[in-house]
Amino acid sequence: ATAAAAVAQDSLLNVCMDAKHHKTQPGPEGQLYGQCVLWKDNACCTANTSIEAHQDQSYLYKFNWNHCGAMPEKCKRHFIQDTCLYECSPNLGPWIDQADNSWRKERIRDVPLCQEDCEQWWEDCQDAVTCKVNWHKGWNWTTGTNQCPKGAMCQKFKYVFPTAAALCEQIWSGSYRYTSHHRGSGRCIQMWFDPAQENPNVAVAKYYA
């Protein structure tokens, strides 16, 4: 039984999800761009994907951050980091779930985010403006990019997402889970880490696998 368990555990470690832009296997990517560079030693994303992750409206998903006016840079960097984690990290295996979208077979669900990463995201975005709680669905795509649906009011994040937990858990329909675990605890996934140090999420994936 332990051998079977070990195999099952290994299948959750160092893997890429079956989604729109992911590589089939993780591996080194020397040319990763900007905030995605944290994953250059072992990545599920290509250099091209990492460049696109930084565009305001990239070909990745044609998603427009500025749907209620310009998103402040200090807020946008968290969304770029969130995209880099999603596209590049090979350490999300324990939270990969089936997805019923036309554009991807798998998604992540309930990834335990470190408290600091979630709180800082909320802190830096509280005065940014949006018209929706769940950014995965319900947009008006008639122009080829997402626009607010009819009758949806643009409001500051702090009214749409009254807490950091609300932001992290609701914005991508449950992809992340807010935790009280701290960075470096080995119990939560860090969106941000020092690229000069080892990737702390390797140990976290192992713990949950």
N, C-alpha and C positions, 0 to 999 in steps of 0.2 A: 504493500500500500504506500509505503514511504517513497518508493521509486516513482510510482504513478503521481504522487503528490508533487514530487520534485519536477517531473516533466510538466505537469499542469502549471506549476509556479514559473518554470522557465518560459513557458509560452506567453506569460504575461509580462516578461521582462525584456527590455531592449526591442520593442516592436513599434511598427508604424501602423496607424489605423488605415482602414480601407476607405479613403475619402478622396475628395476631388483633386487635391494637388500633392498628396503625400507620396513619397518614394515607397517602394515595396519593402525595402530593408533599410535600417539606419546605417549611416557610415559617415566618415569625415567629409566635411565640406569647407575647404579652405577659404572660399570667397564669400562667406555669409556677410550680409550687409547690416550695418547699424546695430539696432538693439537685438537683432537675432544672432549676433556674433557669439553669444554665450554658448550656443550649441554647435560651434564649428567642429569640435572634435568628434561628435557623434550626433548626426542630425537626420530627421525625417523629411526635411525640406531641402530644396535646391537653392542655389544662389539667386536665381530668378525670382523664386517665391519670396525670398527674404527681402529683395528690393521692392517688390510689389506690396509687401506688408506695410511699407512706410508711405505708400501713396494715399492721397485723400480719397481717391476713388479708383481702386486698382482693378485690374482684370480678374483678380482672384474671385471676388463675389459681386463686383459692381456696387459695392456698398458705400454709401455716402455718409460719413460721420457728421457732415455739416447740414443735416436735414432741417435743423431749426436755427440756422445761422452758424457762424464759424465756431467750431469747438476750440476752446483754449488749448494751447500747446501742452500745458502741464497736465491736462486731462488726457489729451490725445496720446501721449506717450504710454499711458496705461493700456489703451486699446491696441496700440502697436505691440506692446509687450505681450498682451493677451493673445494676439494673432501669432506672434513668434512662438509662444509656448504651444499653442494648439497645432501649428504647422510643423514645428521643428522638434519638439520633445519626443524622445524615444522611451520616456518614463511614465507614460499614461496608461499602460497596459491594464492595470487592475480596474480601471474605470471605463474601459471601452465597452460600448453597448451597441446593439443593433440600431440602425436608423432607418426610418421608412421614407427618406427623401429620394427624389429622383437623382440627385447629384452626389449622394454619398451612401455607402452601405453601413458605415459605422460612425458613431459619434462618442463623445465623452459625457459621462453623467456623474454628478456628485464628487468631483475631484476635490479633496479636502485642501482648501487654500489656507495658507498661513494667515493668522489674524492681521499681522502688520501689512501684508500685501493688499488685503481686502480693505482695511481701514484707510490706507494711504490712497488707494484708488478712489474711494468715496470722498475723502478729504479734498483731493485735487480736482474732482469732477463735480462737487456739490453745486457750483454756480454755472456749470455747463447746462445746455438746454436741450430737451428732447420731448417727443410727443407720445412715446410708447414705453411700456414696462418690459414687454418681451420683444427683443429685437430680432428673434428668429422668424416671426411670422406676422401677417396682417398688414404689411406695407402696401402702398400703391406703387406698382412697378411699371405702370403704363409708359413712362418715359425711358425705361431701360435702367433706371437706378431707383433706389428706394425713396419715396416721398411719404410724408405723413398722410395717413388715411383721412378721408373727408370727416370734418367735425372734430378731429383730434387736436387738442390744444397744446401748444409748446409751453412747457414749464421747466423751471430749474430742476436739476437732478434731485436736489434735497427734498422737493415735494413729491416727485415721482417715485423716488427711492428714499424713504425716510431714514433708513439705517444702512450701514455698510453691508450687513447681511442681506438686506433686500436687494441691493445692487448686484452683489456677486451671485446670488442664487437665482434671481429672476430674469436678469437681462438676456442670458443665453439659455432660457428654459431649463434650468437645473444642471447645467454643465459643471458648475462649481458649487461647493458647499462651504459655507462660512464655518470656521472652527476657532476654538480658543487656543489652539496650539501655536507655539511661537517658532519663528525662523530658527533653524538649527536644531530643532527638537527631534528631527527624524520622523515626525508624525504628520507633517503637512508639506504640500507642494509649494515651492517658492516660484513665483513668476519672475522674480529678480534674484540674481546671485552674482558673485564676483567671478568673471571668466578666468581670472588667474588662479582661482581655487578649483577643486574638483566640484563637479555638478552634485549638489546636495540631494537632488531628487532621485538619484539612483538608489540610495539607501531607503528612501521613503517608499518607492515602488516595491522594493524587496520586502519591506515590512508588511505592506498590505497584501502582497501576492500570497 
